[in-house]
Amino acid sequence: MNMNKYNIQPTEEGFYGNYGGQFLPEELKKEFKKIYEAFLYYKDDADFNSELDYLLKNYAGRPSPVYFAKNLSDKYGCEIYLKREDLNHTGAHKINHSLGEALLAKKMGKTKLIAETGAGQHGVAIATAAAIMGLECDIYMGEIDIVKEKPNVDRMKILGANIISVTKGTKTLKEAVDEAFEAYSKEYDTAMYAIGSAVGPHPFPMIIEHFQSVIGREAREQFTEQTGTLPDCIIACVGGGSNSIGLFSGFLDDTQVDIYGVEPLGRGKKQGENAASMTYGKDGIIHGFKCKMLQDENGNPANAYSVASGLDYPGVGPKHCYLNEIGRVKYDVIDDNEAINAFFELSRTEGIIPALESSHAIAYALKLAKGNKYKRILVNVSGRGDKDIEFVLNKIKI
Ligand SMILES: *Cc1c(COP(=O)(O)O)cnc(C)c1O
């Protein structure tokens, strides 16, 4: 086997092929270089890793199990296995990179985390990591999202985070990112910017992948132990691309394993109806890095939509763009209705209520299962659906 043929690391400048990089003002480049150097040092530091491993195990509840979904498998005529990131503390994979980022910030001598959040999932995970690490936490959030996502806002407040309401422009995630970044530009001596997915300027995509790669490492070992072989294919949903790159990284160089990234088709193919950046995007620069990006007529980031708010980002991680270009991972789409159907299907067949984001991956797994091409499918359940219950019940009468 050719080691690491596909599971590449970025160049010194942060490029994965044509994608990634670091499009930042000079002043911030210096600070990002410090983050890069600290990361390279601590990722191989024994004390850092034993502290992080302790937290992942005893605080976050890792390893998350791989579960053979027997009922679903019987029904669809194919072995379907679930990687249960929904069982993590705070209910999703986001705690993995949040603990890593917070510990890195602390080792770098920072006293505060700065982050933005849209639906509030990233904000809750970062506020949680800040609390346990004894760091201050400023969360930037659009005024509209603050109203819409009240339960998560309340959680963040209970956890001790400051919520800063962003009132510019569309008053949602896009402006929240800008304001969080502006605040960070002024406070970087004492604060660390804590990104929420495998996106952003170098070195953040590689940092997030590193902290999420625990999913793929565990899954590969657990799956092999249970079945004596590798899965025929693996599947994860793709927003910015953190849960997916975490799973994929464990299997990229096993070329007998087909890999699928599932993007949200939302309500349809038209601009503003979906958030399928890889499928419908064009090369562009967003938030300091180059990727496939949904664009309006003027080449600016277009509004993205999905019923799963954790997936509605107009860009996608640079390593995914590279993996798409070389054909190692196939990116495909699932729409709102298919995701909601899968949400109910998994709930009623297995007693597991998945997040609407994860429901996209499950819907795709069921499609592939029906296609009879694969014997064993492994799908990442990135999070639990508690946060989506009220929304789903308002939308659908059961
Ligand atoms: C945020 C979120 C996602 C999407 O983010 P990625 O960075 O693409 O993983 C997926 N699932 C859940 C449960 C989330 O909270």
The ligand as a Tripos MOL2 file, in Angstrom:
@<TRIPOS>MOLECULE
LIG
   15    15     1     0     0
SMALL
NO_CHARGES

@<TRIPOS>ATOM
      1 C1        -22.3520   21.3100   13.0710 C.3       1 LIG1
      2 C2        -22.8540   19.9800   12.7830 C.ar      1 LIG1
      3 C3        -22.6010   19.3410   11.5370 C.ar      1 LIG1
      4 C4        -21.9040   20.0090   10.3980 C.3       1 LIG1
      5 O1        -20.5860   20.3860   10.6170 O.3       1 LIG1
      6 P1        -19.3560   19.6560    9.9530 P.3       1 LIG1
      7 O2        -18.2240   20.5710   10.2790 O.co2     1 LIG1
      8 O3        -19.5850   19.5390    8.4830 O.co2     1 LIG1
      9 O4        -19.2160   18.3330   10.6040 O.co2     1 LIG1
     10 C5        -23.0530   18.0390   11.3710 C.ar      1 LIG1
     11 N1        -23.7390   17.3970   12.3310 N.ar      1 LIG1
     12 C6        -24.0110   17.9770   13.5240 C.ar      1 LIG1
     13 C7        -24.7750   17.1950   14.5420 C.3       1 LIG1
     14 C8        -23.5820   19.2780   13.7900 C.ar      1 LIG1
     15 O5        -23.8650   19.8470   14.9710 O.3       1 LIG1
@<TRIPOS>BOND
     1     1     2 1
     2     2     3 ar
     3     2    14 ar
     4     3     4 1
     5     3    10 ar
     6     4     5 1
     7     5     6 1
     8     6     7 2
     9     6     8 1
    10     6     9 1
    11    10    11 ar
    12    11    12 ar
    13    12    13 1
    14    12    14 ar
    15    14    15 1
@<TRIPOS>SUBSTRUCTURE
     1 LIG1         1 GROUP 0 **** ****
